[in-house]
Amino acid sequence: MNGRRLYAVMLKEMRQMRRDRITLAMIVAIPVMQLLLFGYAINTNLRDLKAGVADQANTAGSRALVMDVVATTVVKPTLAARTPDELMEAMRQGQISIGIVIPPDFERRRSEKRELMQVLVDGSDNAVQSAAAQLAQMPVDGTSVNALSAARPISVVAFYNPERRSAVNIVPGLIGVILTMTMVLFTGVAIVRERERGNMELLIATPVSRGELMVGKVLPYVGIGLIQTTVVLALGLWLFNVPLNGSVLDVYVAAMLLIIANLTLGLLISTRAQSQFQAMQMTFFIFLPSILLSGFMFPFSGMPRPVQWLAEVLPLTHFLRLIRGVMLRGANLWELWPDVLALIAFTAVMMTAAILRFRKRLD
């Protein structure tokens, strides 16, 4: 092996890397991003879960018990209800994750050392069930709960997934993860592939407008995404007995919203990347935060507030709320309209940016 020739090849490769600004940025950005995500953003300890309170006793003792629960910082009351049914409806619509019910005969129960409080839990998220279990074992000040030994002062009732089966929580979210990975990647290389094959000049010479070209690139992959959704749904129902409590139509509408949002994001990437390899790199740069910050792997409520704001920009975050709401809680899309609107807005912004960026590159 000739040392001079080896050095020349190494020097050539280093110069090539220096010219490739995206690859150079990835060398630094990926480890920095992973360090910040795992060290700062991801926290398995849930805090400030949205909770509704139905204090049917409304006595000094019942209010003290609610204050003790709030003092744990696990829950944050956002809804005052009169009955457990109101809490259940709010939970079904995704407004709260935990419902706290104090019966009207609270004082008598306390004197008889019976159950004082019932915690209703949204079982579509296993992390929420774990947080509710912490509440059931918490030390409570201000009441005689600590003196109770014959009965559990707090009972936990889990809805939608009382058996805490992981597949029930994972399979609906897996639809979003697969669609995010494949849809962004497919369209991320679409424009770049045409450019590398020399077909871009031919497309520009045709009467097809830039907007028509972008939309035409997106539409074929919508069908592919719906096929992937069907495969995951069918296997989930067949192999893992995952329930489908809501409308099948709502499931596919939610999936289509995510598919189109990811496809437009991929188009924007393709207008920026210089090669298919760069497009794959940028896709990975998007996919990693999506899977870590959306609530699929780690509790969303355990993340710092600024990170939650960042996660709200990701399409997967909103899709997880939609798909779990429809499949597990039986909600409809009208009840989950904020997340529907967020996906529509994301799609509009990404498509507009991609068209403008594409025009800029051609002019």
N, C-alpha and C positions, 0 to 999 in steps of 0.2 A: 504494500500500500504506500503510495507516494504522499508524503506529508504536504507538499505544496499544492497538489491537486485537491487533497482533502480540505485544506484551508480555503482554497478558492471556492469550493462548493459551499462550505459553511458560510463564507462571507457573502456569497450570492444569496443564500437563503435568509440571512439576517437582514440584508438590504430589502429583500422582498417583503419580509415581515414589517419592516419599518414603513414601507409604502402602503401596506394594508392597515389602515388606521383602525378599522373595525376589529380585526384580529388583535391588534396591539392593545386596544381598549379592553377587549375581553380578558386578556392575560391578567390585567389588574382588577377589572370590575367584577369578575365572577367570584374570586376568593373574598373580596371585600364585601360583596353582596351576601354571600353565604355566612360570613362571620357576623354581619349585622343582623341577618334574619334569625340565625340560631342563637346568637348571644343576646339580642335585644328584643326582637319582635315576638319570638315564640315563647310562650309561657303556658305551661300545662295547668297552672292554678287559676281557676275561673274566678272572676271578680265582676261585680256590678251586672249580674244577670237581670234582665227585665222581669219584674215580678208584679203580680196583681195581688191585692189584699182584700179579703172579704171578712172584716171583723164584725161578726153578727152579734157579739156580746157588747162591744164598745164600753168596756169597763176600764178602770185604772190598771187592773192586772193584765187584761188582754192587750192594752196599748203598750204596757211594759214588755210583754212577751214579743210583740212586733218589733219594738225598739231593740231588743236583744238580738233578734234575727237579723235586723238591718246592720247592727254593729259588727257582725261577722264579715261584712263587705262582700259576701258571696252574692247577695241579691241587692237590687236597687228598685224600690217600689215606684212604678210608673202608672199604676192603675188602681183606683179604688172601686171595688165592686160591692154589690149588696148580697149576691148569692153565688154559690159555687158554679151554677150554670153560666153566669156571666163570665166567670173566669175561664171556663171551658171554651166558650165561644171565642174569647179573646186569644186563647192559646191556639185554637184551630186556625185562626186568621194570622197567626205569627206575631201578634202584638206583644205577647209575653212568653217567657220560657218556663216560669214557675208561678204557681198560684198558691197563696197561703190562706187557709180557711180556719177561722176560729169560731166554734159553734156558739149559739146563743146561751147555752147553759155552762159557759166556761167556768164560772166561779164554783158551781156545784161540782163539776168534774175535778176541779183543783182540790177541793176539800175531800173528795172521795178517791183522790190519787188515780184518776183515770186519764185517758188520752186527752190532751189539751189542744192540739193543733194538727191539722192535716195539710200536707204539702203535695200539691198536684204538680206533676212533672211532665214536660214535653219529652217523651221517650224517643222521639225521632232523632235526638242528639244524645249519644251515650255519655258525652262529657257532662251534659246537664244532669243526667241521672247520678253521676258520681258526685257532683256538687250538692245535689239534694241529699245524698247519703251523709255528707258532712253536716248538713243542718240537723239531721236526725240524731247525731251524736254530739252535738255542740253542748258545752256548759252554758246554762242560761241563768243570768242574774236578774234580780228584781222580782222573781216569783218563787214559789215553793217547788219548782221543777227539780232542783238538785236533790231535794229530799225524797223524791219519788223512787221507789225501788221495785214495787210490785207491777208497775205498768210502764209502757213506753209513753213519755209525754208527747212525742211527735211521731206521727206516722207518715210514710211516704207512699204515694200512689202514682205509679208510672203509667202513662197512657201511650198508645200507638206502638210501643215496643216494650211491654212489661217484662219480657224474658231477657231483655238486654242482649239480643243477638246482634253480633257485629255486622253480619251480612245485611240486615235490615237498614243499618245506617250507611254502610259503605256502597252497596250496589247502586242506589239512586245517584250518589255523588260520583260514582265511577263513570256514569254516562257523561257527565260534564268534563271529567278529566280526559277521557278518550277523545271527545269532540274538540276540546281545547288543543290537545297535542296534534291531532291529525289535521284538523281544518286549517289551523294557522300554518302548519308546515306545507300542506298542499298548495295553498295560494301564495305562500311566502316565496316559492320558487317559480310561480307561474310566469310572471313578467320576465324574470331573470332568464328562465329557460328559453323564452322566445328571443331574447336578446342574444344569448349565447349561440343559438342555432341560426341566427341571421334572419329570423322571420319578422322581427319588429319593423324593419323598413317596409316590408310588404304590407303589414297590417296598417301602417301609417298611410300608405298610398291608397288604400281602399276608402270608400265613402263612410266606413264605420267611424262614428264619433268616439272620442276618448271615454265618455261616460258609458256608451254602449259596449265598448271593449271591456271596461272594468266589470260591468254587470254581467256580461257574457262569460267572463272568466269565473265569476262567482257561482252562477246558477247551477252548473252541472254538479258541483260539489254538495249542494243542498241535498240532492237525492242520496248521495253517498253517506252524508251525515245521518239522514233519517234511517238508512239501512243499518248503520252502526247502532243507532238508538234501539231499533227493533231487535237486533241480535242480543244486546245487553239486557233489554227488558225480558225477552223470552227466556234466556238462560237464568236470569235472576229469579223469575217466577218458577221455572222448572227445577232448577238445582237447589235454590236456597229458600224457596217459598216466601219470597219478598212480597208483601201485600201491595195491592194497587187500589187504594181506597177512594181515589178521586177519578176524574174523567180521563179516559184514554186520549181524547182530543186535546185536553189541556196539557197532557204530558208532551204530545207531539208539537203543540204550539210553543211551549216553553223550549223544547229542544231546537225548534227552528229558529227561535229568537237567538239562542246561543250560537247556533251554527252560522247564521248570517253575521252576527257580531264578530266571531272569530275569523270568518272569511275576509271581512273588510279589514280587520287588523293585519291579516296575512298579506293582503294587497298593498297596504301601506309599507310593510316590511319589504316587499318585492320591489317597490319603487326606490328604496334606499340602498338595497344590497347590490353589490357589483358582480356577485357570483352566487351560484347555488349553495356553495359552502358557507358563504357569509349569511345567506338567508337562513340556513340551518342554525348557525350560531346565534343569530338574533332571535330565532324562535325559541331556542333553549333559554335565552335570557328572559323571555316573557313567561315561559312555561314554569320555571322554577318558583318565582314569586306567586304565580297563580295557585299552584298546588299547595304551597306552604301557608299562604296568607288568607286563602278563601274560606277557611274553616273545614276543609276536607280532612286534613291530617291532624290539625291542632285546633284547640278551642278558640273561636273568634273573640269571645268575650275576655279571654286572658291576655290579649295583645294590648300594648299601650295605645292610647287614643290616637296619636298621629299615624300609627301603623294601620289602625282601623280605617282612618280616612283614606289612606293609600289603597287599602284593600277594596274600598267601595268603588274604585275606578276599574277593577278587574271584572270582566263579564262572569267569570266562574263564581264569584261571590254571590251575585244575584241569582244565578241559575240554581245554586245549591238551595237557596231559600225557596225558590219556586218548586223545584222537583221534590224536595222533602215535604213541602207543604201540600202538594197535590197528591203524591203517592202515599205518604204516610198519615197525614192529618186529614185528608179528604177535602182540603180547601180548593177553591176555584181561583182562576187567574184574576177575576175582578177583585177578589179580596186581597190579592197580593199585588195590586196595581203599582206600588212604588218600584218594585223590582222589575216589573214589565216595562215601565217607563224608562228606567235606567238603561236597560238593554237596547231599547229603541233609540235613545239619545246617543249611546255609545256607537251604535251602528251608523247613525247619521253623521256623527263627527268623523269617524274613521273613513267612511266612504268619501266624504267631501275632501278630507285631507289627502286621500290617495289620488283622487282625480286631479286636484290642484298640483300635487307633487308630480304626477305623471305629465301634466301639461308643461310644468316648469322644466322637466328633463328633456321634453321634445323641442321646446322653443329655442 
